[in-house]
Amino acid sequence: MRLRHRFYFLPACLIALLSSIAGAQSSGSNAELNLGVQAYKHAKWEEAIDHFERAVAQDAGNVRARLYLGTAYAQQYVPGVDTADNNEMGERALEQYKKVIELAPPKADTLSAVKSVAYLYLQKKKFDDAKEYYRKATELDPEDPESYYSIGVIDWTETYQPRQEERANLGIKPDEALSAKNPQVCDMLRAKNWVTIQEGIEDLNKAIQLRPDYDDAMAYLNLMYRERADVQCDDPAAREADLQTADVWVDKTMATKKVKAAKAAELEKQLSRAAPKQ
């Protein structure tokens, strides 16, 4: 199965915030905020930032202005580019979102800020910080599957990379058990990764419970069971059971994707039939 690692995705909270920007002109916001919105809509990022900064300067407690300013900064931040200017843009975005959290606005705005902080930390590969804020997001909205999914993805990343490095150092074949090659390394990785693996499995299961057709979560759950299988150091039966469970989730992932594709194709046909004839 080809797995599409959707690691750096635009979170729903930012999508919602960007959508709200489009209607902000009629919301009664101050003039600078409205000018910033218009500049943002036309991808004039620096101009938008200037107006949002003025709006914040006029009213330090303006939650909407700070959210927009943080989003404008975040739009300018490029993950993986280690330059002073780029890093500063990311830090400025974090500063605005964290200020929103300090202001304790209504739940929806707090949640947007918390998830935005988590997303930026994820982009910066500061995984512990990202998990901290995604966990805060689950506390604010326990019914949102994406926060649980994000934690699961981070957990997989943190366990997969060191395990693969050890396997590469030992020259282990893909289908060969780690414990068979070097029991000591297997025990070391189990001690290091077990809690994280269990957390990832729990959170990915929660995401699927909340969204039964969450095929991306299913795909990562398959991977997490493979992580656990490789550190079942003294229990070959448990290793085999985890591998079988992983295969089940591969099948569920593919079946879910197939159903989604069929539904999308049917919807496209319906829209095509409903379209006016030229």
C-alpha positions as CSV (number, residue, x, y, z in Angstrom):
1,M,0.0,0.0,0.0
2,R,1.3,3.4,-0.9
3,L,0.9,5.6,2.2
4,R,0.5,9.3,1.7
5,H,2.0,10.9,4.7
6,R,-0.2,13.8,5.3
7,F,1.9,15.4,8.0
8,Y,1.9,19.1,7.3
9,F,-1.8,19.8,6.5
10,L,-3.7,23.0,6.9
11,P,-5.7,22.5,10.1
12,A,-9.5,23.0,10.0
13,C,-9.2,25.9,12.5
14,L,-7.1,27.9,10.0
15,I,-9.5,27.0,7.2
16,A,-12.4,28.3,9.2
17,L,-10.5,31.4,10.2
18,L,-9.5,32.2,6.6
19,S,-13.1,31.7,5.6
20,S,-14.3,34.1,8.3
21,I,-11.8,36.7,6.9
22,A,-13.8,36.8,3.7
23,G,-16.9,38.1,5.6
24,A,-15.2,40.3,8.1
25,Q,-15.8,43.5,6.2
26,S,-19.4,43.6,7.3
27,S,-18.7,42.5,10.9
28,G,-18.2,46.0,12.3
29,S,-14.5,45.6,12.8
30,N,-12.4,48.8,12.8
31,A,-11.1,50.3,9.6
32,E,-7.6,48.9,9.9
33,L,-8.9,45.4,10.4
34,N,-11.1,45.8,7.3
35,L,-8.2,47.1,5.2
36,G,-6.1,44.2,6.3
37,V,-8.8,41.7,5.3
38,Q,-9.0,43.2,1.9
39,A,-5.2,43.1,1.4
40,Y,-5.2,39.5,2.7
41,K,-7.9,38.5,0.2
42,H,-5.7,39.8,-2.6
43,A,-2.6,38.0,-1.3
44,K,-0.9,41.3,-0.3
45,W,0.6,39.7,2.8
46,E,2.9,42.6,3.9
47,E,0.2,45.1,3.5
48,A,-2.3,42.9,5.4
49,I,0.2,42.5,8.2
50,D,0.7,46.3,8.4
51,H,-3.0,46.9,8.8
52,F,-3.5,44.0,11.3
53,E,-0.6,45.3,13.4
54,R,-2.2,48.8,13.5
55,A,-5.5,47.2,14.5
56,V,-3.8,45.4,17.4
57,A,-2.0,48.6,18.4
58,Q,-5.3,50.4,18.5
59,D,-6.9,47.7,20.7
60,A,-4.6,45.2,22.3
61,G,-7.6,43.2,23.4
62,N,-9.0,42.8,19.9
63,V,-9.0,39.0,19.6
64,R,-10.0,38.9,16.0
65,A,-7.3,41.3,15.0
66,R,-4.7,39.1,16.8
67,L,-6.0,36.0,15.1
68,Y,-5.8,37.6,11.7
69,L,-2.4,38.9,12.4
70,G,-1.2,35.5,13.6
71,T,-2.6,33.9,10.5
72,A,-0.9,36.5,8.2
73,Y,2.4,35.8,9.9
74,A,1.9,32.1,9.6
75,Q,1.1,32.5,5.9
76,Q,4.6,33.9,5.5
77,Y,6.3,31.2,7.5
78,V,8.0,28.5,5.3
79,P,8.6,25.1,7.2
80,G,12.1,23.9,7.0
81,V,13.7,27.2,5.9
82,D,16.2,28.0,8.7
83,T,16.8,31.7,8.2
84,A,16.5,34.5,10.8
85,D,13.6,36.3,8.9
86,N,11.6,33.1,8.4
87,N,12.1,31.9,12.0
88,E,11.1,35.3,13.3
89,M,7.9,35.2,11.2
90,G,7.0,31.9,12.8
91,E,7.7,33.2,16.3
92,R,5.6,36.3,15.6
93,A,2.7,34.1,14.6
94,L,3.1,32.0,17.8
95,E,3.2,35.2,19.9
96,Q,-0.1,36.4,18.6
97,Y,-1.9,33.1,19.0
98,K,-0.6,32.7,22.5
99,K,-1.7,36.2,23.3
100,V,-5.2,35.2,22.2
101,I,-5.2,32.2,24.5
102,E,-4.1,34.5,27.4
103,L,-7.0,36.8,26.7
104,A,-9.4,33.9,27.3
105,P,-11.9,34.7,24.5
106,P,-14.9,32.5,23.7
107,K,-14.2,28.8,23.2
108,A,-14.2,28.9,19.4
109,D,-11.5,31.6,19.2
110,T,-9.4,29.9,22.0
111,L,-9.6,26.6,20.1
112,S,-8.5,28.3,16.8
113,A,-5.5,29.8,18.6
114,V,-4.6,26.6,20.4
115,K,-4.7,24.5,17.2
116,S,-2.8,27.1,15.3
117,V,0.0,27.0,17.9
118,A,0.0,23.2,17.7
119,Y,0.2,23.4,13.9
120,L,3.1,25.8,13.9
121,Y,5.0,23.7,16.4
122,L,4.4,20.7,14.2
123,Q,5.8,22.6,11.2
124,K,8.8,23.5,13.3
125,K,9.2,19.8,14.2
126,K,8.9,20.8,17.9
127,F,6.9,17.6,18.6
128,D,6.6,17.8,22.3
129,D,5.2,21.4,22.1
130,A,2.9,20.4,19.3
131,K,1.5,17.4,21.3
132,E,1.0,19.7,24.3
133,Y,-1.2,22.0,22.4
134,Y,-3.0,19.3,20.4
135,R,-3.8,17.8,23.8
136,K,-5.2,21.1,25.0
137,A,-7.3,21.1,21.8
138,T,-8.8,17.7,22.7
139,E,-9.7,19.1,26.1
140,L,-11.4,22.1,24.5
141,D,-13.2,19.9,21.9
142,P,-13.1,16.2,22.7
143,E,-15.2,15.5,19.6
144,D,-12.7,16.8,17.1
145,P,-10.9,13.8,15.5
146,E,-8.1,15.8,13.9
147,S,-6.4,16.7,17.1
148,Y,-6.2,13.0,18.1
149,Y,-5.0,12.1,14.6
150,S,-2.3,14.7,14.8
151,I,-1.0,13.4,18.1
152,G,-1.0,9.9,16.6
153,V,1.1,11.0,13.6
154,I,3.6,12.7,15.9
155,D,3.9,9.6,18.0
156,W,4.5,7.5,15.0
157,T,7.2,9.9,13.8
158,E,9.0,9.9,17.1
159,T,9.1,6.1,17.3
160,Y,9.6,5.2,13.7
161,Q,12.7,7.3,13.0
162,P,14.9,6.0,15.9
163,R,13.8,2.4,15.3
164,Q,14.6,2.6,11.6
165,E,18.0,4.1,12.4
166,E,18.8,1.1,14.7
167,R,17.6,-1.4,12.1
168,A,19.8,0.3,9.4
169,N,22.8,0.2,11.7
170,L,22.3,-3.5,12.3
171,G,21.6,-4.3,8.6
172,I,18.2,-5.9,9.3
173,K,16.0,-6.9,6.4
174,P,12.5,-5.4,6.3
175,D,10.8,-8.6,7.2
176,E,13.3,-9.7,9.9
177,A,12.4,-9.3,13.6
178,L,14.6,-6.8,15.5
179,S,14.7,-9.1,18.5
180,A,16.2,-11.9,16.4
181,K,19.1,-9.7,15.3
182,N,19.9,-7.9,18.5
183,P,17.7,-8.5,21.6
184,Q,19.5,-5.8,23.5
185,V,18.7,-3.1,21.0
186,C,15.1,-4.4,20.9
187,D,14.8,-4.0,24.7
188,M,16.3,-0.5,24.5
189,L,13.8,0.6,21.9
190,R,10.9,-1.0,23.7
191,A,11.8,0.9,26.9
192,K,12.1,4.1,24.9
193,N,9.1,3.9,22.6
194,W,6.5,1.7,24.3
195,V,4.5,4.5,26.1
196,T,4.5,6.6,23.0
197,I,3.4,3.7,20.8
198,Q,0.5,2.9,23.2
199,E,-0.5,6.6,23.2
200,G,-0.5,6.7,19.4
201,I,-2.6,3.6,19.1
202,E,-5.1,5.0,21.6
203,D,-5.4,8.5,19.9
204,L,-5.7,7.1,16.4
205,N,-8.4,4.7,17.6
206,K,-10.2,7.7,19.2
207,A,-9.9,9.6,15.9
208,I,-11.5,6.7,14.0
209,Q,-14.2,6.3,16.6
210,L,-15.2,10.0,16.1
211,R,-14.8,9.7,12.3
212,P,-15.4,6.1,11.1
213,D,-14.3,6.8,7.6
214,Y,-11.0,8.5,8.6
215,D,-8.8,6.6,6.2
216,D,-5.6,8.6,7.0
217,A,-6.0,7.7,10.7
218,M,-6.5,4.1,9.7
219,A,-3.3,4.1,7.6
220,Y,-1.3,5.5,10.6
221,L,-2.9,3.0,12.9
222,N,-1.5,0.3,10.7
223,L,1.9,1.8,11.0
224,M,1.6,2.1,14.8
225,Y,0.8,-1.6,15.1
226,R,3.9,-2.3,13.1
227,E,5.9,-0.2,15.5
228,R,4.6,-2.2,18.4
229,A,5.2,-5.5,16.6
230,D,8.9,-4.7,16.2
231,V,9.4,-4.1,20.0
232,Q,7.5,-7.2,21.1
233,C,11.0,-8.4,22.0
234,D,10.2,-11.5,24.1
235,D,6.8,-12.4,22.7
236,P,6.8,-13.8,19.1
237,A,3.0,-14.5,19.4
238,A,2.3,-10.8,20.3
239,R,4.5,-9.7,17.4
240,E,2.6,-11.8,15.0
241,A,-0.8,-10.6,16.4
242,D,0.3,-7.0,16.0
243,L,1.3,-7.6,12.4
244,Q,-2.0,-9.3,11.6
245,T,-3.8,-6.3,13.2
246,A,-1.8,-4.0,11.0
247,D,-2.8,-5.9,7.9
248,V,-6.4,-5.6,8.9
249,W,-6.1,-1.8,9.1
250,V,-4.4,-1.8,5.7
251,D,-7.5,-3.6,4.3
252,K,-9.8,-1.2,6.1
253,T,-7.9,1.8,4.7
254,M,-8.1,0.6,1.2
255,A,-11.8,-0.3,1.5
256,T,-12.6,3.1,2.9
257,K,-10.7,4.9,0.2
258,K,-12.5,2.8,-2.4
259,V,-15.9,3.7,-0.9
260,K,-15.0,7.4,-0.8
261,A,-13.8,7.4,-4.4
262,A,-17.0,5.7,-5.5
263,K,-19.1,8.3,-3.7
264,A,-17.0,11.2,-5.2
265,A,-17.5,9.7,-8.7
266,E,-21.2,9.4,-8.2
267,L,-21.5,13.0,-6.9
268,E,-19.6,14.2,-9.9
269,K,-22.0,12.4,-12.2
270,Q,-25.0,13.9,-10.4
271,L,-23.5,17.4,-10.6
272,S,-22.8,16.8,-14.3
273,R,-26.3,15.7,-15.0
274,A,-27.7,18.7,-13.0
275,A,-25.6,21.2,-14.9
276,P,-27.5,23.4,-17.4
277,K,-27.0,22.4,-21.1
278,Q,-25.1,24.9,-23.2
